[in-house]
């Protein structure tokens, strides 16, 4: 039962982590371009929107981990 309690406690963070992996896989080429060529690679509205969604997901994931560890 202790494992089930831990899974339930961390379910929000795990879900957000999986969503983050989906966003990273969608934006993989853009992220590689940013790493090699800089932010000028992001040139369409779609790429900007997806990057903002990835950033928002990572911020919420960090907040969720922080609140879960301080409970």
C-alpha positions in Angstrom: 0.0 0.0 0.0 2.9 2.3 0.5 3.8 2.1 -3.2 0.2 3.0 -4.2 0.3 6.0 -1.9 3.5 7.2 -3.4 2.2 6.7 -6.9 -0.9 8.7 -6.0 1.2 11.4 -4.4 3.5 11.8 -7.5 0.8 11.2 -10.1 0.5 14.9 -11.0 4.3 15.2 -11.5 4.5 12.0 -13.4 1.7 13.1 -15.7 3.3 16.5 -16.4 6.6 14.8 -17.0 5.0 12.6 -19.7 3.4 15.6 -21.3 6.8 17.3 -21.3 8.2 14.3 -23.1 5.5 14.6 -25.7 6.2 18.4 -26.2 10.0 17.7 -26.4 9.4 15.0 -29.0 7.2 17.3 -31.1 9.7 20.1 -30.9 12.9 18.0 -31.2 14.2 19.5 -34.4 13.5 23.0 -33.2 15.3 22.4 -29.9 18.3 21.0 -31.8 18.2 24.0 -34.1 18.2 26.4 -31.1 21.1 24.5 -29.5 23.2 24.7 -32.7 22.1 27.9 -34.4 20.4 30.0 -31.7 16.9 31.3 -31.3 16.6 32.6 -34.9 15.5 29.0 -35.8 12.1 29.7 -34.3 10.5 31.5 -37.2 6.9 30.5 -37.4 4.0 31.2 -35.1 3.4 27.5 -34.6 6.9 26.9 -33.4 6.7 29.8 -31.0 3.3 28.6 -29.6 4.7 25.1 -29.1 7.8 26.4 -27.4 5.6 28.5 -25.1 3.5 25.4 -24.3 6.7 23.4 -23.5 8.0 26.2 -21.3 4.6 26.5 -19.4 4.5 22.7 -18.9 8.1 22.7 -17.5 7.3 25.5 -15.2 4.2 23.8 -13.9 6.2 20.5 -13.6 8.8 22.3 -11.4 6.0 23.8 -9.3 4.3 20.4 -8.9 7.6 18.7 -7.9 8.2 21.5 -5.4 4.8 21.2 -3.8 5.0 17.4 -3.7 8.3 17.3 -2.0 7.3 19.9 0.6 4.1 18.0 1.7 
